[in-house]
Amino acid sequence: MMIMLTYIVIPLTKNSANTNALNVLIEKDIGADVRHKLQADAGWLIQFDGTTKELSDKLTITGQKPGEPSLVGPAIIAPISGYYGRGPTDMWEWLKIRFER
């Protein structure tokens, strides 16, 4: 059985067109059962069975031909191995269920 890692994807732009493009792409290419949108358009939690680079390329954050810009702009992707903080209940439930699989 493949163990999927949980990643956090955070856009690093104030350009709402880029953030919207990233949101549309994630909603189109990442299944609803393995993604969770963070409040205030702050980013996403995504379960993915590849590396950070593979997820970045899939989301077209990276992977373009030399000199070709990303249409979704800059973002950071990092695996999550633990979590703590303050946020909405649905986010904590989503994380808890994925970490227990």
C-alpha positions as a printed NumPy array, in Angstrom:
array([[  0.   ,   0.   ,   0.   ],
       [  1.34 ,   3.426,  -0.99 ],
       [  1.565,   5.911,   1.867],
       [  0.688,   9.372,   0.65 ],
       [  2.39 ,  12.308,   2.309],
       [  0.511,  15.424,   3.315],
       [  1.89 ,  18.676,   1.94 ],
       [  1.094,  22.307,   2.541],
       [  1.043,  24.501,  -0.57 ],
       [  1.261,  28.239,   0.077],
       [  1.147,  30.846,  -2.705],
       [  3.87 ,  33.479,  -2.329],
       [  2.278,  36.288,  -4.297],
       [ -0.075,  39.186,  -3.693],
       [ -1.267,  38.809,  -7.276],
       [ -4.817,  37.479,  -6.906],
       [ -4.851,  36.32 , -10.545],
       [ -1.951,  33.946,  -9.779],
       [ -3.587,  32.714,  -6.574],
       [ -6.87 ,  32.168,  -8.429],
       [ -5.045,  30.283, -11.192],
       [ -3.402,  28.012,  -8.595],
       [ -6.756,  27.43 ,  -6.877],
       [ -8.466,  26.529, -10.16 ],
       [ -5.645,  24.158, -11.102],
       [ -5.702,  22.389,  -7.722],
       [ -9.485,  22.044,  -7.818],
       [ -9.22 ,  20.602, -11.351],
       [ -6.19 ,  18.31 , -10.975],
       [ -6.209,  17.225,  -7.315],
       [ -9.078,  15.05 ,  -6.101],
       [-11.498,  16.527,  -3.58 ],
       [-10.749,  13.671,  -1.161],
       [ -7.023,  14.548,  -1.006],
       [ -7.162,  18.355,  -0.834],
       [ -8.318,  20.872,   1.73 ],
       [ -8.399,  24.612,   1.118],
       [ -7.062,  26.734,   3.971],
       [ -9.088,  29.66 ,   5.206],
       [ -8.535,  33.176,   3.834],
       [ -7.065,  31.8  ,   0.572],
       [ -3.887,  31.016,   2.548],
       [ -3.115,  27.846,   0.59 ],
       [ -3.919,  24.151,   0.549],
       [ -3.303,  20.883,   2.346],
       [ -2.781,  18.147,  -0.236],
       [ -2.091,  14.436,   0.016],
       [  0.201,  13.324,  -2.8  ],
       [  2.19 ,  10.184,  -3.516],
       [  5.25 ,  11.917,  -4.941],
       [  7.969,  14.385,  -4.014],
       [  7.647,  18.115,  -3.433],
       [  9.181,  18.728,  -6.871],
       [  6.747,  16.326,  -8.542],
       [  3.804,  18.095,  -6.9  ],
       [  5.261,  21.493,  -7.848],
       [  5.639,  20.391, -11.472],
       [  2.115,  18.898, -11.495],
       [  0.737,  22.237, -10.294],
       [  2.93 ,  24.102, -12.858],
       [  4.607,  26.111, -10.123],
       [  7.827,  24.741, -11.644],
       [  8.678,  22.568, -14.619],
       [  8.347,  25.143, -17.382],
       [ 10.798,  25.392, -20.242],
       [ 13.721,  27.765, -19.553],
       [ 12.546,  31.382, -19.707],
       [  8.871,  30.428, -19.599],
       [  7.054,  31.899, -16.563],
       [  4.728,  29.993, -14.282],
       [  1.103,  30.961, -14.82 ],
       [  0.35 ,  30.25 , -11.154],
       [  3.263,  32.252,  -9.786],
       [  5.564,  31.471,  -6.886],
       [  4.57 ,  29.118,  -4.091],
       [  6.179,  26.957,  -1.451],
       [  5.425,  23.271,  -0.955],
       [  6.497,  21.467,   2.207],
       [  5.66 ,  18.054,   3.661],
       [  3.871,  18.05 ,   7.009],
       [  5.04 ,  15.577,   9.658],
       [  3.142,  17.108,  12.574],
       [  0.759,  19.913,  13.213],
       [ -0.32 ,  22.31 ,  15.919],
       [ -1.985,  25.688,  16.049],
       [ -5.332,  27.373,  15.873],
       [ -7.764,  26.999,  13.025],
       [-11.17 ,  25.766,  11.948],
       [-12.392,  22.369,  13.143],
       [-12.779,  20.981,   9.622],
       [ -9.055,  21.531,   8.957],
       [ -8.042,  19.641,  12.113],
       [-10.441,  16.805,  11.28 ],
       [ -9.066,  16.602,   7.722],
       [ -5.481,  16.41 ,   9.021],
       [ -6.308,  13.902,  11.763],
       [ -8.003,  11.522,   9.321],
       [ -5.097,  11.686,   6.854],
       [ -2.449,  11.161,   9.53 ],
       [ -4.29 ,   8.096,  10.858],
       [ -4.377,   6.311,   7.48 ]])
